[in-house]
Structures are given as structure tokens and as C-alpha cells.
Amino acid sequence: MSESNLSASIEHIDESNAAVPCTDPTRRALLLTALAGCACLAAIEPAAADDEQPGASERPQKADLLVRAEGDRAGDVIKADDLKLGGPPVRAWPKDPKTSVIRNGSRLNEVVLVKLDPSEFDDDTRARAPDGIVCYSVICSHAGCPITEWVKEEQGDKNVLKCPCHNSEYDPRQSAQVVFGPAPRRLAALPLTVADGAITVEATFIGKVGAQQGG
């Protein structure tokens, strides 16, 4: 916005508030500064959408690495030895190994990893959980809240993944099927592979990621 346009805007403000004419030069200077600041913000905001790196919103791809999504080590690559048997789970983002782009441009890309006893898995879970490491979408299928709890199940004695919003529980040993609460379906699973201690994505999500429509 040019200075002449800013001045015109100030005149408009003066005219619309005739009871308090803007004859004070200090007040006019403050108005001019405020309007200029607004103009700068308006120019900056559209560019903010262009800051996202290419590929940051793409769903996890085969060979992607997994990096920590939170904490002091956020962004660090997760190794198989970083995960303790029995939990706690670790939240993660996929990372393109070629471009080093972390795919955190969409919350639907965040996942949760936990290492468990493979003897407790159903066949489908065991097939995609090398070294007992399972990986699921962190987005609850009920209302889309992030799953943040690892607690004793409501109707048993095993730890399960729990959404704090409406108390839906998922058993990671049984393909993250719903074992309690209003969630309409299991969590989407992300198949993994482990080689020389490195965890990588083996294939794209199995199942729908995100909340139910209309809920």
C-alpha cells in the first residue's frame, strides 16, 4: 500500500468519525504506522503457504525413514534399539531418505511405533512387524484426535493405545482393532522392515487414515 493510499485511508477514518477529527499529527503518525503494518502482514501471509517443502504432505512411501515427532530428540532417526520391549510408544514422522524432507506437512502422516512380544500378534500384525515393532496411524478413527496414551485396557490387563478425547482403545497386537470406545474401525497400519537396526517403511498405509466422515 502506497503512502498516498495510507493517507487516504486515514482521511476515510477521520470522515467516518467526525466527532473526533484526526488533526493531531502524532495520532495521524500512529494510524499511518498501524495501517502500514497491516499492509505488510497482508503481503506476507500468502507467501507463508509456499514455505512447505515439496513432498512434506505426501503419505509415507516405501523406504522412508522414521524420525521422532516430539521431545528433545525430535527429528532424530529412530533405530530398532531405541524402542523398549513393552513400550512406551514413540510418535514419529516419515522422512524421505533421498531429499531429507520430513513428511510433517499433514497431520495424517504422523504414526506411533511400539515394540511388543511377537508371540502375542495375530498373523496379519506379525507379517508387517519386524522384530516385534508395530506402526500405526496416530489419528483416532472416531473424531481425529491424536492417540497419546499407553495404558491398561478397560476390559483386561494389557496396555493398549488410547485416545483421550472419547476413550477409544486399540490393541496394537491385533492389527489395532478397537477394543473399547466409540471408534468405528481399527487404525491404519504402516508396514515396516528392519535391516542392520534401521527401521524403514515397507509399504504404504493399510486401511483408511483419519476420522470417520461426519464424526
Disulfide bonds with the S-S distance in Angstrom:
Cys145-Cys165 2.16
